[in-house]
Amino acid sequence: MEWLTHITHVSSYANPSLRPPRKPLIFIGPPTTPLTITHRPFSTTPSLLDWLAPKRGHKIKSRKGRPRVCTGGSTRGTTVIHGDYGLRMRDHDRRISAAQLANCAETIKKRLRGMNYRLYTRVCANIGVYTSGNESRMGKGKGSFDHWAVRVAVSRILFELKGDLHEQIVKDAFRLAGNKLPGLYELVRKGDPPVMGITKVREGVTLEDMQRPRVKLPLEATAARLPAASPP
């Protein structure tokens, strides 16, 4: 059915008061049809956060700092929680850039292409790194923003894998990923004991033994352990 439009012709009078009153624009068309909603107007599911950059941005310049050192007996972040296998740092704490983490995750995805798996990231690059130009004089501020980084403590889990995967394939994927990152890494399975510092809490070593204060030996026992100053 053709659309009919009726528009009142307005003559151009010199005096605006002599113009006839305008009539409203009328559209005559087919009856309205119900609209089909093809998308949800809102969602209660939170949006995915970017683990390679914080949400707040770099408004406040962060200090260089040092990775967290577990001196109070904490074993947080040293065991596999979500997946079946994990990649854990085992040599020394360091600062890893977001580009290195992204390269590592891309290496794992390329090795496991076509397989049924899920990759979990246990770290987030939320530390800003600021640099100044080469051969610049001292002073004049901290420098401009360069990249994001994360402080990874020793024995910390970086990535986890879950799915229908063979252990040898997971080992190969984590081996390739560890070559893209600085430091030494090891494969961890779900159910492995936690690590306090660099000491694994297993048979014969408990958290209570490691958290207890040092025993102060008497002077006689300490002197008996020292070597003799002169031969008898």
Secondary structure, 3 states (H helix, E strand, C coil): CCCEEECCCCCCCCCHHHCCCCCCCEEECCCCCCCCCCCCCCCCCCCCCCCCCCCCCCCCCCCCCCCCCCCCCCCCCCCCCCCCEEEEECCCCEEEEHHHHHHHHHHHHHHCCCCCEEEEECCCCCEEEEECCCCCCCCCCCCEEEEEEEEECCCCEEEEEEECCCHHHHHHHHHHHHHCCCCCEEEEECCCCCEECCEECCCCCCHHHHHCCCCCCCHHHHHHHCCCCCCC
